[in-house]
């Protein structure tokens, strides 16, 4: 069984203009980092012209489908019938994107099939991680 789930999604960038342009993005989950989700935007879709990747908790994404969540760099909330809003806050500014909630739910179901919610800790190998940390410290 694969340890990684990647799902392309269509994100709509909220801007001052009335039309929200679509930008490609990818949701990524790896059972080796069971608490985290990554959302990656390719270089052509970013102001800097380089790929941008945001990492945040899977729990934040789950909770954000039901109500506003997050107080830091990433915030998630439902919007309308089938939209989820993700806000990415950085020193350079804030990016706000809309994604279909159905796509988010499908992604989360796949992650939960791989690693059930609440059982993420069973995926961690603390002995291995500690050995790597100690090796890097020498």
C-alpha positions as CSV (number, residue, x, y, z in Angstrom):
1,X,0.0,0.0,0.0
2,X,1.3,3.5,-0.9
3,X,2.3,5.7,2.0
4,X,1.6,9.0,0.1
5,X,-1.6,10.5,-1.2
6,X,-1.5,13.4,-3.7
7,X,-4.7,15.0,-5.1
8,X,-4.7,17.8,-7.6
9,X,-7.4,20.4,-6.8
10,X,-8.6,23.5,-8.6
11,X,-8.1,26.5,-6.4
12,X,-9.7,29.9,-7.1
13,X,-7.6,32.8,-6.0
14,X,-9.6,35.6,-4.4
15,X,-8.4,38.9,-5.7
16,X,-9.6,42.5,-5.9
17,X,-11.0,41.8,-9.4
18,X,-14.5,40.4,-9.7
19,X,-13.3,37.3,-11.5
20,X,-11.4,34.7,-9.5
21,X,-8.7,33.0,-11.6
22,X,-8.3,29.2,-11.3
23,X,-4.9,28.0,-10.2
24,X,-3.7,24.5,-9.9
25,X,-2.7,23.2,-6.5
26,X,-2.0,19.8,-5.0
27,X,-3.0,18.4,-1.6
28,X,-0.3,16.0,-0.3
29,X,-0.4,13.6,2.7
30,X,2.4,11.2,3.7
31,X,1.9,8.6,6.4
32,X,5.5,9.2,7.6
33,X,4.4,12.7,8.7
34,X,0.9,11.6,9.8
35,X,-0.3,14.8,11.4
36,X,0.5,17.1,8.5
37,X,-1.0,18.0,5.1
38,X,0.8,20.0,2.5
39,X,-0.7,22.2,-0.2
40,X,1.6,23.0,-3.1
41,X,1.2,25.7,-5.7
42,X,3.3,25.5,-8.9
43,X,5.7,28.2,-9.8
44,X,3.5,29.8,-12.6
45,X,0.7,30.3,-10.0
46,X,2.8,32.3,-7.6
47,X,3.9,35.9,-7.5
48,X,7.5,34.9,-6.8
49,X,7.6,32.5,-9.8
50,X,8.8,29.6,-7.6
51,X,6.8,26.6,-6.2
52,X,5.2,27.4,-2.9
53,X,4.3,24.7,-0.3
54,X,2.3,25.3,2.8
55,X,2.3,22.7,5.6
56,X,-0.5,22.6,8.2
57,X,-2.3,20.0,10.3
58,X,-4.8,17.6,8.9
59,X,-6.9,18.3,12.0
60,X,-7.1,22.0,10.9
61,X,-8.4,21.0,7.5
62,X,-11.0,18.6,9.0
63,X,-12.2,21.2,11.5
64,X,-12.2,24.0,8.9
65,X,-14.8,22.2,6.9
66,X,-17.3,22.7,9.7
67,X,-16.4,26.2,11.0
68,X,-13.7,28.8,11.1
69,X,-10.4,27.4,12.4
70,X,-6.8,28.6,12.7
71,X,-5.1,31.5,14.3
72,X,-1.7,31.4,12.7
73,X,-0.3,31.4,9.2
74,X,-3.0,29.1,7.8
75,X,-6.8,29.5,8.4
76,X,-9.6,27.4,7.1
77,X,-13.4,28.0,7.0
78,X,-16.4,26.9,5.1
79,X,-17.9,29.2,2.5
80,X,-21.3,28.8,0.9
81,X,-22.7,25.4,-0.2
82,X,-19.6,23.6,-1.5
83,X,-16.5,25.9,-0.9
84,X,-13.8,25.9,1.6
85,X,-11.6,28.9,2.1
86,X,-8.0,28.6,2.9
87,X,-6.0,31.8,4.0
88,X,-2.3,31.7,3.8
89,X,-0.6,34.5,5.8
90,X,3.0,35.5,5.2
91,X,5.1,38.6,5.8
92,X,4.7,39.4,2.1
93,X,0.9,39.3,2.3
94,X,-2.1,37.1,2.4
95,X,-3.3,34.6,-0.2
96,X,-7.0,33.5,-0.1
97,X,-8.1,30.6,-2.1
98,X,-11.4,28.8,-2.5
99,X,-11.5,25.0,-3.1
100,X,-14.5,22.7,-3.6
101,X,-15.4,21.2,-0.2
102,X,-16.1,17.9,-2.0
103,X,-12.5,17.7,-3.2
104,X,-11.3,18.4,0.3
105,X,-13.6,15.7,1.8
106,X,-12.5,13.2,-0.8
107,X,-8.8,13.9,0.0
108,X,-9.4,13.6,3.7
109,X,-11.3,10.3,3.3
110,X,-8.2,9.0,1.4
111,X,-5.9,10.1,4.2
112,X,-8.2,8.6,6.8
113,X,-8.3,5.3,4.9
114,X,-4.4,5.3,5.0
115,X,-4.1,6.6,8.6
116,X,-7.3,6.9,10.7
117,X,-7.9,10.1,12.5
118,X,-6.8,9.8,16.1
119,X,-4.3,7.0,15.3
120,X,-1.6,9.1,13.8
121,X,0.7,8.4,16.7
122,X,0.9,4.8,15.7
123,X,2.8,5.8,12.5
124,X,5.6,7.4,14.4
125,X,8.9,5.6,15.0
126,X,10.3,7.5,17.9
127,X,13.3,5.3,18.3
128,X,14.3,5.8,14.6
129,X,13.6,9.6,14.9
130,X,15.7,9.9,18.0
131,X,18.6,7.9,16.5
132,X,18.5,10.3,13.4
133,X,18.5,13.3,15.7
134,X,21.4,12.0,17.7
135,X,23.3,11.1,14.6
136,X,22.8,14.6,13.2
137,X,24.0,16.1,16.5
138,X,27.4,14.5,16.3
